[in-house]
Amino acid sequence: MSKKDVERFAADVKKDATLAAEVKKIGANVAAIVKFAKDKGYSFSAAELKDAAKAKKSQLTEEQLKKVAGGSVVAVVTVVVEVA
């Protein structure tokens, strides 16, 4: 369920500009992103979010890798969304 929720969250962030803006405002605080997602009805842990990002990392283009290079969680969520 949690992996599916990460994927659902990523897909929803991709298609909902308001949701994406809210995630961007949170910044790089993984715990805050997880709490925000939980408040919106998603259920996954910080570790599960990071694992999903790692799993997607092997599918990244050079441009997407540059976005993640700084380690920003927002970039990671963005990349998960782009690859999902």
N, C-alpha and C positions, 0 to 999 in steps of 0.2 A: 504493500500500500504506500509506503513512504516514498519509494523510488517513483511510483506513479504520480504521487503528489508533487514531487520536485518537477517532474516533466510537465504536469498540468499547470503548475505555477509558472514555469518558464514559458509555456505556450500562452498563458493568459497575459503575462507581462508583455509578451511580444505583440499581442493583438489589442491591448488596452493601454492607450497613451496615458490615461490618468493613473493607472496602476504602475506603469513604468516610471512616471514622474515621482510617485510616492516612494518607490524603491530607490530611485536615484537620490532623493532627499535623505534617506537613511544613511547612505554612504557605505563605508567599509565595515560596519559593525555586523558581523555574522549573526550574533545572538539577537540583535534588533531586527534583522531581516527575517530570521526564523520566527520571532514573536509576531512580527507584522503579518507574516504568512499565516501563522496559526489563527490570529485574529480575523483573517479573511476566509478561514475554513480549510486551510491546507494543514497537513500533518507530516512534518519531517524535522529531523534534527540538523544541527550545524554540520555534524560529521556526514550526514547523508547528502546535504547540499554540496559540501566539498568533494565527496566521492563522485557525485554526478558530474561536477566540473572536471574532475580528473579523468573520468571515463570519456568525456567529450573532448578532452584536450588532444587526444590522438587523432581526432577528426578535424582539427582546426587548420584554417588557412594561415599563411604567413601574417596577414593583416590581423586576424583574430588573435594570434599568438602575441603580437605587439600590444594589443589591448590588455592582455592578462599579465604581461611582463611586470607591471608595477604591483601586482598582487591585490589589486582592489577587488573587493567582493562584488561591487557593482559591475565591474568589468567581467568578473567570473559569471555572474548571473546573466549579463548581457550576452556573453559567449554561449552559455548554456541555451539561452533563448534562440540565438542565431543558428545554432547547430541542431536544436530540437526539431 
